[in-house]
Structures are given as C-alpha cells and as structure tokens.
Amino acid sequence: MNWKKVVSVLLVSAMTLSMAACGDTAGTSDNAAGTEAKGSTNTADASSDEKLVVWTLSNDLIDFGKRFQEQTGVEVDTVVIEPADYPTKVQTALLAGEKEPDIIVGEPKMLEDFFDAGFFEDLNQAPYNAQDYADQIVDYVWQVGQDDDGIQRAISYQITPAGIYYRRDIAKEVFGTDDPDEVGKLFKDYPTILETAQTLKDAGYRIFSSDAEMNVFSGDSAWVVDGTLNVDQSRIDYMDLCVDLYQNDLTAYASQWSTPWYQAMAGEVPILTADIQSNADDSVNVWDADQFAEATKGLDTTTVFAFGLPSWGVLTMRDNVGETSGLWGVCSGPAAGFDGGTYIGISSQSERKDTAWEFVKFCTLNEDTANWWIEYSQGDTVSLKSALDKHKDDENQIYGGEKLYQFWLDQAQYIDTSKVTRYDKGIGDAWGNAVSSVKTGEKTKDEAISDFYDTIEATYPEITVNR
C-alpha cells in the first residue's frame, strides 16, 4: 500500500458520522423478500443462486434489497451499521482481504478517504462502463461519486439539498401566511432569523428545537483551501447566531437527534433547563422517551416552528411527526446547503461484482425503482433525472400540496461540491465545540476560536493555520 493510502486509512479510522444521513439508522440485518418490482435496467443477469451482502449506514437499503431480491431471486443480506462504527468496520474488513461485503456505501464527507484507500471498485472500466450513464443522474451527485482522477466509484439514488421544514398552521397564525416563498423570507439571513425567533417567542412558540438547525446552511465555504484552514465570516456569523438563539431563550434547548428533538416534530415538548442542556443534570435519559417524560414533567412546554434538514428530512419527518402530518411546508434557508446522501458502490474485494453492479444500477438507474421509492418514502428525492422530470409537478399533500421535487431540484442547482473536503467532519465537530463553549459562557469568543485553532493544529498538522 502506498503512502497516500496509508494516510487515507488513518483518516478513515478517525472518522465518525452524523446521527442521521438519510433516514434512521440501527444495527440491523435483513434479507427478506419485498414487494414485486419491474425494473427498466437489466437485472436478469443477476444469478438466482447467488447472494449479496450489503453494508450500509441507514435502513433505506433494506427496502431496496428486499425489492431487488423479489425481482431477481438473489438473496440480499443488508447490514445496517451505526455511523460512528462504519468507517472502522469497512477498513478492517477490506484491509484484511475479506470478500464480503459486496456492496459498500459512503457519505460525501467520507468518500475521498475511501476512494484513496482503494475500497471502491473502478466503475469506469468494463464491464461496468459507468460513464455511459453519466447524463442520467443529477450532475452534482455524479461528480461526488468520482475520485480525484475522475473515475466513477459510487452513485447515489438521492439528491440532498437543504431546506427548512416549518409548521404551516403556526405560520398562518403568527405571520398571516403559510406560502413557502413568503415564509422563506423569514429565514433569508441570520439577523432576520433572530427577528423571526423573537416574534415566535412572543406568540408562545420557539423557532427551533435546537440552536444548531442552521448548521446545514452554514457550509457555504470550504473548511480547507489549498491546504490552509479557512474560517470565513460566514462561520463567525453562524457562531454568533447560535449564541444569540441560546442566550436569548429562543429555542426549546434540545440537542439535535435527541428524544426531545424528534418529539418536537409531533407537538409540544418541554423547554429544557440549562443544567439538562449542559448535561450537568443527568436525570434525563434523552434516548428513553418514557424516562424523559417523567424527568421533565414539571417543565414549561412549547411548540417548535421549524427544522433545518436536507431533502432526506422527509424520511425523518415521516417517522416522527405523528398527528402533525399534513401541517408542514418546506421553504428555502439563508444559503444553499446540502448534507449526506448514500453513495453506493462495489467493494474492490467482492467476488460477486457482476451481481453487485446490477444492484447498484437497480438502486440508482432504474426508473421503476425510482418511482417506487418516491411513493414508498413519501417524498425522498431521487437523483435519476427521468424520474424527477416525471414527478416534478407532483403535489405532496403531506406538505400542503407543495411540488417538492421541483423545489429540491431548484435548490440543488446551487450545490457546490468543491466545498466538500475529507476534513469536514472533524473540523466541523471542533467548531461546534467552540460554539457550545461560547454560548454556555464557558469561554469568551476569542478564547474559543483560539482553542479551536489549537485543536486543528494538533489534529491535522498537514493543515496550515493562520490565526
């Protein structure tokens, strides 16, 4: 293995991922057959006496695997691995020469390291000839799946631009309109967001469940440019926004991906105390809903107005909105943003590569599969252009009749994949820690930023830090 691969492997082993990339995650294995499907790509080549082992980060591919198995007779064993454990498990298996899994996946922030480590098969070569399909997938998605040499290694079935999911009923009550274009103006920039938050608080609501909802919009510049750390003004402005939201009591004080954060999608939630928020009070187990309800029963409650999520947020909302289903809309945020997306490829160690390629095509290039997934997921946004064109005028009744596919396509045109680097997760987490230390009063702004620089220098000596 060359030095570049050694560095990549070390980086991969240090990575952890966000709690939700494109739907719920769990340590799950599933190989049951699903409902009947009729695909437009040729899946007849997949031999019925074979099986496929799929390692993934979310439950989506369980459903894809079931459908593929029903159509082809190929047994699909889909293993869902917790995001924090996934990079290490893939690295351990492939460096040991394991022949399974056959299918591996990655998110944009981890793909570069996986590609450099040689984990993904070259899809440009025969018999795959992936470039023959390049014009069928949304451009930015196709580009993300390529390595630095332009070799296609993975394809995603999703586009993942960001939007703001908001309560239409609250918008009508407080602002007199639930029109997405008008509500989008309430989130057009950070000062306006603070004004919107105060108006909502005065009306008895909270703008967000957590103060980190705009994080998905904050990355409109690359963290590393030409080997140098890049902390531009937009990052500082995001820090200031989080501090203002927290210190002015404008959110429900729930951490993203915790029980109260999810519960806020369905209705009233307790406004958590500062001690609970900082973990000084450990009486609340945020992963146990019953214990949480008991521990917070004496606290004031509120209803949350909005969440900042990528397009795969329709899956998160679907599973958590409960009786508020149908009360939501989606509008644009203060900047272009995107996050996540499951990019599917073939393990370079697999001995079932032909069948694995049929599975990749089935998930990403099959219009019948895309049409099924749009309906089954209740609005996840596929990357196959023909399916998007077919559904662009669909009105999603769960979101007030919005034409969500056209909305997400409009947002996707502003996505700049050059801003994605292999350092995004680590640097982003370090910046999040800096933001938290300022908002809670643990450090001054200057102290937090200085400590952030120290962390980056110690963690990534190859990055130049200009203070």
LONUVO-975694 format. One record per atom (N, C-alpha, C): residue in three letters; x, y, z. Coordinates in steps of 0.2 Angstrom, whole numbers, plus 5000, padded with zeros to 4 digits. Layout:
<rs>
ALAXYZ ...
</rs>
This chain:
<rs>
MET500449945000 MET500050005000 MET500450065000 ASN500350114996 ASN500750174995 ASN500650225001 TRP501050275002 TRP500950325007 TRP500250355007 LYS500050375001 LYS499350405001 LYS498850365004 LYS498850305002 LYS498350255005 LYS498450245013 VAL499050245015 VAL499150245022 VAL498850305026 VAL498950365023 VAL498650425026 VAL497950425026 SER497650395020 SER496950395019 SER496650345025 VAL496950285025 VAL496650245030 VAL496650265037 LEU497250305039 LEU497250335046 LEU496650385047 LEU496550425041 LEU496050475042 LEU495350435042 VAL495250385038 VAL494650345039 VAL494450325046 SER495050295049 SER494950265055 SER494750315061 ALA494950375059 ALA494750435064 ALA494050465063 MET493750445058 MET493150475056 MET492550455060 THR492050495062 THR491450475064 THR490950515060 LEU490250495060 LEU489750525056 LEU489250555060 SER488850595057 SER488250625060 SER487750565061 MET487250585066 MET486750535068 MET486350505063 ALA486150555058 ALA485650535053 ALA485950565046 ALA486050525041 ALA486250545035 ALA485750545030 CYS485350495030 CYS484750495025 CYS484250445028 GLY484050455034 GLY483550415037 GLY483750385043 ASP483350345047 ASP483550315053 ASP484050265052 THR484550255057 THR485050205057 THR484950165063 ALA485250105062 ALA485250055068 ALA485649995066 GLY485849955071 GLY486249895069 GLY485749845067 THR485649835061 THR485149795058 THR485449745052 SER485149685052 SER485249645046 SER484549625044 ASP484449625037 ASP483849605034 ASP483949575027 ASN483649515026 ASN483749485020 ASN483049455017 ALA482549485020 ALA481849455017 ALA481649485011 ALA481249455007 ALA481049475001 ALA480549525001 GLY480449574997 GLY480049634997 GLY479449624992 THR479149684990 THR478649684985 THR478849674978 GLU478449654974 GLU478549644967 GLU478849714963 ALA479349714959 ALA479549764956 ALA479749744948 LYS479649794944 LYS479849784937 LYS480249834935 GLY480949824934 GLY481449874933 GLY481549884926 SER481849944924 SER481949964917 SER482749944916 THR483149934921 THR483849914919 THR483849834919 ASN484249804916 ASN484349734916 ASN484549704922 THR484149674926 THR484349634932 THR484249564931 ALA484149544925 ALA484049464924 ALA484749434924 ASP485349474923 ASP485949454923 ASP486149424930 ALA485849454935 ALA485949434942 ALA485749354943 SER486249314945 SER486149244945 SER485749234952 SER485249184951 SER484749174956 SER485149124962 ASP485649094960 ASP486049054965 ASP486549094969 GLU486549164968 GLU487049204972 GLU486649244978 LYS487049274982 LYS486849324986 LYS487249384986 LEU487049434989 LEU487449494990 LEU487449514997 VAL487949535000 VAL488049565006 VAL488149645006 VAL487649685009 VAL487749755008 VAL487849785015 TRP488349825016 TRP488449865022 TRP488249935020 THR487849965025 THR487650025024 THR487550065030 LEU487350135030 LEU487350175036 LEU486650195038 SER486150175034 SER485450185035 SER485050135033 ASN484350135035 ASN483950075034 ASN483650075026 ASP483750135023 ASP483550135016 ASP483650075012 LEU484250055012 LEU484549995008 LEU484249925010 ILE483949925016 ILE483549865017 ILE482949855013 ASP482649915012 ASP482049915007 ASP482249905000 PHE482749934998 PHE483049924991 PHE483249844990 GLY483549824995 GLY483749754995 GLY483149704994 LYS482649714998 LYS482049674998 LYS481749674991 ARG481749734988 ARG481449744981 ARG481849704976 PHE482549714976 PHE482949684972 PHE482949604972 GLN482849574978 GLN482849504979 GLN482249474976 GLU481649514977 GLU481049484974 GLU481049484967 GLN481349534964 GLN481449534956 GLN481949484953 THR482449474957 THR483049434954 THR483149364957 GLY482849354963 GLY482949294966 GLY483649294970 VAL484049344970 VAL484649354973 VAL484549364980 GLU484749324985 GLU484749344992 GLU485149404994 VAL484849454997 VAL485149514999 VAL485149515007 ASP485749515009 ASP485849525017 ASP486149595018 THR485649635020 THR485849705021 THR486049725029 VAL486649745030 VAL486849755037 VAL486949835038 VAL486549855043 VAL486549925044 VAL486949935050 ILE487549975049 ILE488049985054 ILE487950065057 GLU488050065063 GLU488050135066 GLU488550175063 PRO488350245061 PRO488850285058 PRO489550295061 ALA489550295068 ALA490150305071 ALA490650245070 ASP490350185069 ASP490750125069 ASP490950105061 TYR490550135057 TYR490550115050 TYR491250115047 PRO491650175047 PRO492250185043 PRO492750125046 THR492750115052 THR493250065055 THR493049995053 LYS492449985053 LYS492249915051 LYS492449905043 VAL492249955039 VAL492449945032 VAL493249935031 GLN493549975035 GLN494349975034 GLN494549905036 THR494349885042 THR494549825045 THR494449765040 ALA493849765037 ALA493649705033 ALA494049705026 LEU494149765023 LEU494449765017 LEU495149765017 LEU495449795022 LEU496249785023 LEU496449715024 ALA495949675027 ALA496049605029 ALA495949565023 GLY495649595017 GLY495549555011 GLY494949515011 GLU494449535016 GLU493849505016 GLU493449505010 LYS493049455007 LYS492749455001 LYS492049485002 GLU491749485008 GLU491149525010 GLU491249585014 PRO490949635014 PRO490349645010 PRO490449655002 ASP489949644998 ASP489949654991 ASP489849734989 ILE489349754993 ILE489149824992 ILE489349864998 ILE489749924997 ILE489849975002 ILE489550045000 VAL489550085005 VAL489250155004 VAL489650205007 GLY489550265006 GLY489850315010 GLY489450385009 GLU489550425014 GLU489350495013 GLU489850535010 PRO489650595007 PRO490150635003 PRO490750655008 LYS490750665014 LYS491250685018 LYS491750635019 MET491550565018 MET492050515019 MET492250485013 LEU491950495007 LEU492150465001 LEU492850474999 GLU493150534999 GLU493850544997 GLU494350495000 ASP494250485007 ASP494750445010 ASP494550365008 PHE493950345007 PHE493850285005 PHE494050264998 PHE494050324993 PHE494250314987 PHE495050304987 ASP495350344990 ASP496050344991 ASP496350284993 ALA495950254998 ALA496150185001 ALA496050124997 GLY495750144991 GLY495650084986 GLY495050034988 PHE494550064992 PHE494050024994 PHE493450014989 PHE493350064985 PHE492850054980 PHE493150034973 GLU492749994969 GLU492949974963 GLU492850024958 ASP493350024953 ASP493350074947 ASP492750054942 LEU492250094942 LEU491650084938 LEU491650114931 ASN492250144930 ASN492350174923 ASN492550114918 GLN492850064921 GLN493150004917 GLN492549964915 ALA492749914910 ALA492249864908 ALA492249814913 PRO491649784915 PRO491049784911 PRO490549834913 TYR490749884918 TYR490349924921 TYR490149984916 ASN490750014913 ASN490650074909 ASN490150124911 ALA490250144917 ALA489850194921 ALA489750254917 GLN490250284914 GLN490150344910 GLN489650344905 ASP489450284903 ASP488850284898 ASP488250314901 TYR488150314908 TYR487550334911 TYR487650404914 ALA488150434913 ALA488350504917 ALA487750554916 ASP487450554910 ASP486950604909 ASP486250594912 GLN486250534915 GLN485550514918 GLN485450534925 ILE486050554928 ILE486050574936 ILE486150644936 VAL485850674941 VAL485950744943 VAL486750764943 ASP486950814940 ASP487650824939 ASP488050824946 TYR487850854951 TYR488250864957 TYR488350794960 VAL487850754960 VAL487850684963 VAL488350644959 TRP488350644952 TRP488850614948 TRP489550634950 GLN489650694951 GLN490350724952 GLN490550694959 VAL490150694964 VAL490350674971 VAL490550604971 GLY490250564967 GLY490450494966 GLY491150474963 GLN491450534960 GLN492150524957 GLN492750534961 ASP493250494960 ASP493850514964 ASP494250574960 ASP494850594963 ASP495150644960 ASP495350644953 ASP495450574951 ASP495650564944 ASP495050564939 GLY494450574942 GLY493850574938 GLY493550504937 ILE493750454940 ILE493550384940 ILE492950374944 GLN492350354941 GLN491750344945 GLN491850284950 ARG491650294956 ARG491750244961 ARG491050234964 ALA490650274964 ALA489950264968 ALA489450314965 ILE488850294966 ILE488250334963 ILE487750334969 SER487450394970 SER486850394975 SER486150394971 TYR485750374975 TYR485050374972 TYR484650434975 GLN485050484978 GLN484750544981 GLN485050604979 ILE484650654979 ILE484950724980 ILE484850754986 THR485250794989 THR485150804996 THR485250884998 PRO484950924994 PRO484950994996 PRO484551015002 ALA484751065005 ALA484451085012 ALA483851135011 GLY483351125016 GLY482851165016 GLY482551175023 ILE482151215024 ILE481851225031 ILE481151205031 TYR481051155036 TYR480351125037 TYR479951165042 TYR479451185040 TYR479051235045 TYR478351215046 ARG478051235052 ARG477351225053 ARG476951275049 ARG476551255045 ARG476051295041 ARG475551335045 ASP475251295050 ASP474751325054 ASP475051375059 ILE475651365061 ILE475951425065 ILE476151485061 ALA476351465055 ALA476551525051 ALA475951565049 LYS475351535048 LYS474751575047 LYS474551615053 GLU474551585059 GLU474351615065 GLU474851675066 VAL475451665066 VAL475951715068 VAL476151765063 PHE476151745056 PHE476451785051 PHE475851805046 GLY475351765046 GLY474751785042 GLY474851745035 THR475351705034 THR475351665028 THR475751605029 ASP475651555025 ASP476051495025 ASP476351475018 ASP476351525014 ASP476651525007 ASP477451515008 PRO477651455005 PRO478451445006 PRO478851505004 ASP478651544998 ASP479051594996 ASP479051655002 GLU478551665005 GLU478451715010 GLU478851695016 VAL478751635018 VAL479051605024 VAL479751605023 GLY480051585017 GLY480751585016 GLY481051655017 LYS480651715017 LYS480951775018 LYS481051785026 LEU480751745030 LEU480851755037 LEU481551715039 PHE481851685034 PHE482451655036 PHE483051675031 LYS482951735028 LYS483351755022 LYS484051765024 ASP484151785031 ASP484851795033 ASP484851795041 TYR485451795044 TYR485451775051 TYR485051835055 PRO485151895054 PRO484851945058 PRO484051945057 THR483851925051 THR483051915050 THR482851855054 ILE483251795055 ILE483051745058 ILE483051755066 LEU483451795068 LEU483351825075 LEU482751855076 GLU482551905072 GLU481951935072 GLU481351895072 THR481351845067 THR480851795067 THR480751755073 ALA481351735076 ALA481351695083 ALA481051735088 GLN481151805089 GLN480851845094 GLN480151845093 THR479851855087 THR479151865086 THR478851795088 LEU479151745086 LEU478851675088 LEU478851665095 LYS479351685099 LYS479351685106 LYS478851725109 ASP478751785107 ASP478251825109 ASP477551795108 ALA477451755103 ALA476751725102 ALA476751655106 GLY477251635110 GLY477251575114 GLY477551515110 TYR477951525105 TYR478251475102 TYR478951475102 ARG479351425099 ARG480051435098 ARG480251425091 ILE480751455088 ILE480851455081 ILE481151385080 PHE481551355084 PHE481951295083 PHE481951255089 SER482051185088 SER482151145094 SER482751155097 SER483351155093 SER483951165095 SER484251235092 ASP484851255094 ASP485151315091 ASP485651295085 ALA485651235083 ALA486051215078 ALA485751195071 GLU485051225071 GLU484651205065 GLU484951235058 MET485351285059 MET485651325053 MET486251295051 ASN486551245055 ASN487151215053 ASN487251195046 VAL486651165043 VAL486651135037 VAL486751185031 PHE486651255033 PHE486651305028 PHE487351345029 SER487751325034 SER488251365036 SER488951355032 GLY488951295028 GLY489551275025 GLY489551305018 ASP489451365017 ASP489551395010 ASP490251415008 SER490751395012 SER491451395010 SER491751335012 ALA492351315009 ALA492651255011 ALA493051275018 TRP493151225022 TRP493551225028 TRP494251225026 VAL494451195021 VAL495151195019 VAL495251215012 VAL495651265011 VAL495851295004 VAL496551295003 ASP496751254998 ASP497451244996 ASP497951235002 GLY497651185006 GLY498051165012 GLY498051215018 THR497651265018 THR497551315023 THR496851315026 LEU496851315033 LEU496151325036 LEU495851385034 ASN495251385033 ASN494851435030 ASN494251455035 VAL494251505039 VAL493751525044 VAL493551585041 ASP493051585037 ASP492751655034 ASP492251685038 GLN492051745036 GLN491551775040 GLN490851745042 SER490651705037 SER490051665037 SER490051615043 ARG490651585045 ARG490751545050 ARG490651585057 ILE490951645057 ILE490951685063 ILE490151705064 ASP489851725059 ASP489151745059 ASP488751685062 TYR488851625060 TYR488551565062 TYR488651555069 MET489251565072 MET489351565079 MET488951615083 ASP488951675080 ASP488551725084 ASP487851715084 LEU487551685078 LEU486851665078 LEU486651615083 CYS487051565084 CYS486951505089 CYS486951535096 VAL487451585097 VAL487551615104 VAL486951655106 ASP486651695101 ASP486051735102 ASP485451695103 LEU485351635099 LEU484751595100 LEU484751565107 TYR485351545109 TYR485451505115 TYR485351555121 GLN485751615121 GLN485751655127 GLN485051695127 ASN484751705122 ASN484051745122 ASN483451695123 ASP483551635124 ASP483051585126 ASP482551585120 LEU482851575114 LEU482451575108 LEU482251505105 THR482551455108 THR482451385106 THR482151345112 ALA482051275111 ALA481751235116 ALA482351195119 TYR482951215118 TYR483551195121 TYR483651115120 ALA483451085115 ALA483551015114 ALA484151005109 SER484550955110 SER485150945106 SER484850905100 GLN485150915094 GLN484950885088 GLN485050805089 TRP484550775086 TRP484550695086 TRP484350665093 SER484250705098 SER484050685104 SER483250675104 THR483050635110 THR482250625110 THR481850685110 PRO481950735114 PRO481550795113 PRO481550835106 TRP482150825103 TRP482250855096 TRP481750815091 TYR481750755092 TYR481250715087 TYR480550725090 GLN480450735096 GLN479750745099 GLN479450805097 ALA479850855096 ALA479650925094 ALA479350925087 MET479450875083 MET479050865077 MET478350855077 ALA478150825083 ALA477550795084 ALA477050845088 GLY477350895092 GLY476950935096 GLY477350965101 GLU477050975107 GLU477351015112 GLU477950975116 VAL478451005118 VAL479050975121 VAL479251025127 PRO479550995132 PRO479751035137 PRO480351085135 ILE480351145138 ILE480951185137 ILE481451165142 LEU482051135140 LEU482451105144 LEU482851165148 THR483051145154 THR483451195158 THR484251195156 ALA484551245158 ALA485251245156 ALA485651195159 ASP485551165165 ASP485851105168 ASP485751045163 ILE485151035161 ILE485050975157 ILE485450985150 GLN485351045147 GLN485651055141 GLN486451045141 SER486751065147 SER487451055148 SER487650985151 ASN487150945152 ASN487250885155 ASN487450885162 ALA487450945165 ALA487550945172 ALA487050905176 ASP486450905174 ASP485950865176 ASP485850805172 ASP486050745175 ASP486050685171 ASP485450645173 SER484850675176 SER484250635177 SER483850625171 VAL484050655165 VAL483650645159 VAL484050595155 ASN483750545153 ASN484050495148 ASN483650515141 VAL484050555137 VAL483650585131 VAL483550525126 TRP483750465127 TRP483650415122 TRP483050365125 ASP482750385130 ASP482250345133 ASP481650395134 ALA481150385130 ALA480550435129 ALA480150435136 ASP480050375139 ASP479650375145 ASP480050405151 GLN480650385152 GLN481050425157 GLN481150495156 PHE481250515150 PHE481250585148 PHE480650625150 ALA480050595149 ALA479450625150 ALA479350635158 GLU479550585161 GLU479450585169 GLU479950635172 ALA480550635169 ALA481050685172 ALA480950755170 THR480550775165 THR480350835163 THR479650865164 LYS479250825168 LYS478550835168 LYS478350905171 GLY478850935175 GLY478750995178 GLY478951055175 LEU479251045169 LEU479551105165 LEU478951135160 ASP479051205159 ASP478651235154 ASP478751205147 THR478251205143 THR478251175137 THR478151225131 THR478351205125 THR478251255119 THR478151205113 THR477951235108 THR477851205101 THR478351235096 VAL478751195093 VAL479351215089 VAL479051235082 PHE479351285079 PHE479051305072 PHE479451275066 ALA480151265067 ALA480451245061 ALA481051195062 PHE481351165057 PHE481951125057 PHE482251135051 GLY482951135051 GLY483351145046 GLY483651075044 LEU483451045038 LEU483650975036 LEU483750975028 PRO484150925026 PRO484150915019 PRO483550885017 SER483550865010 SER482950835007 SER482750765010 TRP483250735013 TRP483050665016 TRP482750675023 GLY482650745025 GLY482250755031 GLY481550735030 VAL481350725024 VAL480650695023 VAL480550625027 LEU481150595027 LEU481050525030 LEU481050535037 THR481450575040 THR481450595047 THR480850615049 MET480550665046 MET479850695047 MET479350635047 ARG479350595042 ARG478850545041 ARG478750505047 ASP479350485050 ASP479350435055 ASP479250475062 ASN479150535062 ASN479150575069 ASN478650625070 VAL478250645064 VAL477850705065 VAL477150685068 GLY476950615068 GLY476350595071 GLY475750635069 GLU475350665073 GLU474750695071 GLU474850755068 THR475450785068 THR475550845064 THR475650835057 SER475650775054 SER475750755047 SER475250795043 GLY475450825038 GLY475050875034 GLY475050945036 LEU475350965041 LEU475351035044 LEU476051065042 TRP476451035038 TRP477151055037 TRP477251085030 GLY477651125029 GLY477851155022 GLY478651155022 VAL478951175016 VAL479651175016 VAL479851235012 CYS480351275014 CYS480551335011 CYS481351335011 SER481551385007 SER482251395007 SER482551425013 GLY483251415014 GLY483551445020 GLY484051505018 PRO484451525023 PRO484851585022 PRO485451575017 ALA485551515015 ALA486051505010 ALA485951435007 ALA486351415001 ALA486251354999 ALA486651305003 GLY486351245004 GLY486651195008 GLY486551125006 PHE486951075008 PHE486751005007 PHE487150965012 ASP486850905013 ASP487250865018 ASP486950795017 GLY487450745017 GLY487350675017 GLY487150655010 GLY486850595010 GLY486650555004 GLY487050495004 THR486750435002 THR487050375002 THR487350354995 TYR488050354995 TYR488350344988 TYR488550264988 ILE488250234983 ILE488350154983 ILE488850134978 GLY489250094980 GLY489750064976 GLY489949994977 ILE490449964973 ILE490549894974 ILE491249884978 SER491249844983 SER491949834986 SER492449804981 SER493049834982 SER493549804977 SER493749734979 GLN493549714985 GLN493749644986 GLN493149594985 SER492549614982 SER492049574981 SER492149524976 GLU491849464977 GLU491949414971 GLU491249404968 ARG490849454969 ARG490149454966 ARG490049514962 LYS490549544959 LYS490549614956 LYS489949614951 ASP489849564947 ASP489349574941 ASP488649584945 THR488549544949 THR487849554953 THR487849614957 ALA488349634960 ALA488449694964 ALA488249754959 TRP488549754953 TRP488449814948 TRP487649814946 GLU487349754946 GLU486649754944 GLU486249784950 PHE486449774956 PHE486149804962 PHE486249884962 VAL486849904960 VAL487049974960 VAL486550004955 LYS486449974949 LYS486050004944 LYS485350004946 PHE485149954949 PHE484449944951 PHE484250004956 CYS484650014961 CYS484550074966 CYS484550144963 THR485050154958 THR485150224956 THR484950234949 LEU484850194944 LEU484750204937 LEU484150174934 ASN483750144939 ASN483150104937 ASN482550154938 GLU482150174933 GLU481650224934 GLU481050194938 ASP480950124936 ASP480350094940 ASP480550094948 THR481150084949 THR481450084956 THR481350154959 ALA481550204955 ALA481450274957 ALA480750294959 ASN480350274954 ASN479650294955 ASN479350264961 TRP479550194963 TRP479350164969 TRP479550194975 TRP480250214975 TRP480550244981 TRP480250314982 ILE480050354977 ILE479750414978 ILE479050404982 GLU478650354980 GLU478050344983 GLU478150314990 TYR478550264990 TYR478650224997 TYR478950275002 SER479450315000 SER479750355005 SER479350415007 GLN478750435004 GLN478350485005 GLN478750555003 GLY479150554998 GLY479450614996 GLY480250624996 ASP480650564997 ASP481350574996 ASP481450584989 THR481950624988 THR482150654981 THR482650614978 VAL482450584972 VAL482950534969 VAL483450574965 SER483950544962 SER484450584958 SER484350564951 LEU483950524949 LEU483850504942 LEU483450554938 LYS483750584933 LYS483350644930 LYS482750624927 SER482650564924 SER482050554921 SER481450544926 ALA481650514932 ALA481050514937 ALA480950584940 LEU481450624941 LEU481250694943 LEU480850734938 ASP481050724932 ASP480650764927 ASP479950734927 LYS479850674928 LYS479150644928 LYS478750664934 HIS479050674939 HIS478750694946 HIS478750764948 LYS479050804943 LYS479250874945 LYS478550914947 ASP478050894944 ASP477350934945 ASP476950904950 ASP477250844953 ASP476850814959 ASP476750854965 GLU476150854967 GLU475950894973 GLU475950854979 ASN476450864984 ASN476450824990 ASN475950844995 GLN475450804996 GLN474950835001 GLN475150835008 ILE475650795010 ILE475950795017 ILE476250865018 TYR476450895013 TYR476750965014 TYR476351015010 GLY475651015011 GLY475251065009 GLY475151075002 GLY475251014998 GLY475251024991 GLY475851054987 GLU476351054991 GLU476951084988 GLU477251034982 LYS477551064977 LYS477851024972 LYS478651024974 LEU478750974979 LEU479350964982 LEU479950944978 TYR479850904973 TYR480350884968 TYR480650944964 GLN480150984962 GLN480451044959 GLN480751094963 PHE480551094969 PHE480851144974 PHE481551114976 TRP481651044977 TRP482351024978 TRP482751024972 LEU482551024966 LEU482951024960 LEU483151104960 ASP482751144961 ASP482951224961 ASP483551234966 GLN483451204972 GLN483951214977 GLN484651174975 ALA484551124972 ALA485151084970 ALA485651114965 GLN485351164961 GLN485751194956 GLN486251244959 TYR486251254966 TYR486651304969 TYR487251264973 ILE487151194973 ILE487651154977 ILE488351154973 ASP488851164977 ASP489551174975 ASP489951114979 THR490051064975 THR490351004978 THR491151024980 SER491451074977 SER492151084978 SER492251104986 LYS491651124989 LYS491751144996 LYS491851085001 VAL491751024998 VAL491750965002 VAL492450945003 THR492750935009 THR493350905010 THR493350845015 ARG493950805015 ARG493950755019 ARG493950775027 TYR494150835028 TYR494150865035 TYR493550885038 ASP493050885034 ASP492450925036 ASP492150905043 LYS492050835044 LYS491850815050 LYS492250835056 GLY492850815056 GLY493250835061 GLY493350905063 ILE493450955058 ILE493451025059 ILE492751045061 GLY492251025058 GLY491551045060 GLY491351035067 ASP491550975069 ASP491450955076 ASP491851005081 ALA492451015079 ALA492851055083 ALA492551125083 TRP492351155078 TRP492051215078 TRP491351215082 GLY490951165081 GLY490351155085 GLY490551155093 ASN491151125095 ASN491351135102 ASN491451205104 ALA491751235099 ALA491951305101 ALA491351355101 VAL490851335097 VAL490151375098 VAL489851365104 SER489851295106 SER489551275113 SER489851315119 SER490551315118 SER490851345124 SER490751415125 VAL490651455119 VAL490451525119 VAL489751535122 LYS489251495119 LYS488551505121 LYS488451495128 THR488751445131 THR488651425138 THR489051475143 GLY489451515140 GLY489851565144 GLY490551525147 GLU490651465145 GLU491251435147 GLU491951475145 LYS491851505139 LYS492451535136 LYS492151605132 THR492651645132 THR492451705128 THR492551685120 LYS492251725116 LYS492351715109 LYS493051705106 ASP493451755109 ASP494151745107 ASP494551685109 GLU494351665116 GLU494651605119 GLU494451545115 ALA493851545113 ALA493551485110 ALA493851475103 ILE493951535099 ILE494251525092 ILE494951505093 SER495351535098 SER496051525099 SER496151445100 ASP495751425105 ASP495751345106 ASP495551305100 PHE495151325096 PHE494951295090 PHE495551285086 TYR495951345085 TYR496551345081 TYR497051295084 ASP497051295090 ASP497551245093 ASP497351175092 THR496651155092 THR496451085091 THR496651065083 ILE496451115079 ILE496651095072 ILE497351085070 GLU497751125073 GLU498551115073 GLU498751055075 ALA498451035081 ALA498650975084 ALA498350905081 THR497750915078 THR497450855075 THR497650845067 TYR497750905064 TYR497950905057 TYR498550945056 PRO499150915057 PRO499750955056 PRO499950975049 GLU499650935044 GLU499750955037 GLU499351015035 ILE498851045039 ILE498451105038 ILE498851165040 THR498951215036 THR499151275039 THR498651315042 VAL498751345048 VAL498351385052 VAL498551455052 ASN498251505050 ASN498451575050 ASN497951605055 ARG498151625061 ARG497751655066 ARG497651725064 
</rs>
